[in-house]
Structure formats: structure tokens, C-alpha cells
Amino acid sequence: MHLLAIMLQDNNQPSPEMISHMVMAMMAIIPILIIVSIAIVMIPSWFILKKAGFSPWLCMLCLIPSLGTLVLLYVLAFAEWKVVPAPQAGLQPPYPPPPPYTPQA
């Protein structure tokens, strides 16, 4: 932040040495940010694909910027999912059945 404040002042021009230090710092930080952002997209995609019955390796499409994630979303949206739907709770009798009622005298 200090370097940015110095650069924004009207009377000071950044030296070439200062610019090279800033570029080197950005070259170290940007790849880390890219890896983190890819992980933020790929990990949930892996679990969604696994639950949908697809190969989780399809999440590697997310490595292609923008287009890969778009293709993955279209595959998930329009493909036939290979999972059995969960039974609805209200339509089936409870298991095990309750014991028969016997009045006590």
C-alpha cells in the first residue's frame, strides 16, 4: 500500500527499480490467486459430478478459462443423470411397522 500511495502522488515519479520490485511481487502473488480460484471452482464441481453419477474427472474442464466451466454447466444441465431419485417420505409406510395394539386389563 505504501508503494501505491507513493506512486499516486503528483510530484513523485516511481523509479524503475521500484517498478521492477512491484512487478516481481505481482508475479509471485498472481499465480497463487489463480490456483486458489481454480480450486474454489473445481472442488465443488468434483463433488457435484460424483453425486450426479458422472466421472468426477470432468471437473478438469474448469481448467479451460470460462469456456470449460460453461461446457461443464451445460453437461450437468442437459445430460441424463445416472442416479436413482430419493423416495418421498410421506408416501411410504413407516418401517418397521409399529407393534399391534393390545389393551391391558
Number of C-alpha atoms within 10 A of each C-alpha: 6 6 12 10 8 13 16 11 10 7 8 9 11 14 9 9 9 13 13 11 12 14 12 11 11 11 11 11 11 11 11 11 11 11 11 12 11 16 14 11 14 21 12 12 23 17 13 15 19 15 14 16 13 20 11 17 12 16 22 15 17 19 15 12 10 10 12 16 19 14 14 17 12 11 15 16 10 8 10 11 15 10 10 8 7 6 8 7 8 7 7 8 8 9 6 6 7 7 6 6 6 6 5 4 3
